[in-house]
Amino acid sequence: MAHIPNELHVLHASSSVPPLPPPAFFLLLVLLVLPALSILVAVYVIPSTHQVVDLVRQPHALLQCSIEARETTLNDPAEDSDCSRVADAKDPLDVGDPSGQSPAPGLAGYSESERVQALEERLDFLRDSCRIMFVQKSDLLAKKDGLLAQKDGLLAQQNVDLATLRTQLAAAHQMKNDLLAEKDASCRLILAQKNEEIAPIKAQLAAAQQNVATITTERDEAYVRASTIADTLEKTREDHEDEVIDLSIRATDTERNSATLQAVVQQQKRDISDALLKNNSLNAEVAKVRRLYDSDLERFRTLERNYSRTIADQRVEIAMLTARLAPATRPRPTPASPRYSLQSILSRLSSESESESDSSFYSIKPSPPRWRRLAIRLPRKAAKH
């Protein structure tokens, strides 16, 4: 049954006319009344109808028997039937001939006194017959009145039962409407409370997403700085290797030209040692920068794992709250599409963030070791000189 608005409840409460019962009430009433009426008809009406028919037929049968008794001859014995009393009280004027024909009219051969006595007896016979028929008809009418009174009592009881059922159904309908109104109000209150509980969690989720975006930006900037430092170190290493090669070539030229240039050679050796020291210092600086880069990278990875764990916990809390809210917010006409649900959006964001983090972590590749190629070419250049 559809929910009736509160305005209709107020309208029914304010009006003096009771509300119309729903169609289900009429269906229930028909299903309850039809078997009862069929039982009443089978128990009371059909037997009483047969009794009435029998009572109506009885006087006609008696009258027919009396007519047949008058038409029979005097020589025939009294028949054992329902009209034996009427047949026994035969008409004195019904005097038949010996041949068994109908009585002779006119009472020929009788004196005046006998004729008057016969007429009086016939009048008495007719009075008795009329009295019997009147008593039978009075009994029949009394039985009919009793049946009608019984039917009126049954109808009155049925009307009282129907009125009671209508009152009970109206009370049940009103109680159901009150329960539905209370349930609707409680559901709305629970929904408002759940929305108030979810609002801070949504704010925390937005703040966490903002923090993740900030950390991602800082990580990208750190990657750019690390790549710039690596390029600078590679360029410095190449310059140093070129300088070492030039110094080696000059040293070999000086040794080959004159032995007097030993001091210059010593100076060049000192320059080479200084360059080697500088190279060692640069290597130490590169190692230091790499350690800093590795520590920053490990710290960023730790922060990312912590934020991923926090986001997963908040996602689980949101899913639990959504599952708790699901029974209160049904009946929905159409379920939410899984493509645009909160769970699918959060899983898509987490997968995109993980793919971006993986691609950004492994996007920086070490530069090719050019100093090895230079070191391999160095003996060849020295051999040429």
Residue pairs with C-beta under 8 A, 6 or more apart in sequence:
1 22
1 24
1 176
3 180
3 184
4 177
4 180
6 181
9 177
9 181
12 18
12 19
18 170
19 170
19 173
21 166
21 169
21 170
21 173
22 173
25 166
25 169
29 162
29 165
32 165
33 158
33 162
36 158
40 154
44 147
44 150
44 151
44 154
45 151
48 143
48 147
51 143
52 140
52 143
52 144
52 147
55 136
55 139
55 140
55 143
56 140
58 82
58 136
59 133
59 136
59 137
61 82
61 83
62 82
62 83
62 86
62 132
62 133
62 136
63 129
63 133
64 83
65 79
65 81
65 82
65 83
65 86
65 87
66 83
66 86
66 87
66 129
68 83
68 87
69 79
69 83
69 86
69 87
69 90
70 90
70 91
70 94
70 103
71 102
73 96
73 100
73 101
74 90
74 94
74 95
74 96
75 96
75 98
75 100
78 84
78 87
78 88
79 87
81 87
85 132
86 129
86 132
89 125
89 128
89 129
90 125
91 121
91 122
91 125
92 117
92 118
92 121
92 122
92 125
93 103
93 107
93 118
93 119
93 121
93 122
94 103
95 103
95 104
95 107
96 102
96 103
96 104
97 104
107 114
107 115
107 118
110 118
187 328
190 328
191 325
191 328
191 329
194 321
194 324
194 325
194 328
197 321
198 318
198 321
201 314
201 317
201 318
201 321
204 314
205 311
205 314
205 318
208 307
208 310
208 311
208 314
209 349
211 307
212 307
212 311
212 353
215 300
215 303
215 304
215 307
216 353
216 356
216 357
216 360
218 300
219 300
219 304
219 360
220 360
222 293
222 296
222 297
222 300
223 360
223 363
223 364
226 293
226 296
226 364
227 364
229 289
229 293
230 364
230 366
230 367
231 367
233 282
233 285
233 286
233 289
234 367
234 370
236 282
237 279
237 282
237 370
237 371
238 370
238 371
238 374
240 275
240 278
240 279
240 282
241 370
241 371
241 374
241 375
242 374
243 275
244 272
244 275
244 276
244 279
245 374
245 378
245 381
247 268
247 271
247 272
247 275
248 272
248 378
248 382
249 381
249 382
249 385
250 268
251 265
251 268
251 269
251 272
252 382
252 385
253 385
254 261
254 264
254 265
254 268
255 261
255 265
256 385
297 361
301 361
304 357
308 350
308 353
308 354
311 346
311 350
312 350
315 343
315 346
315 350
318 342
318 346
319 343
322 342
322 343
338 344
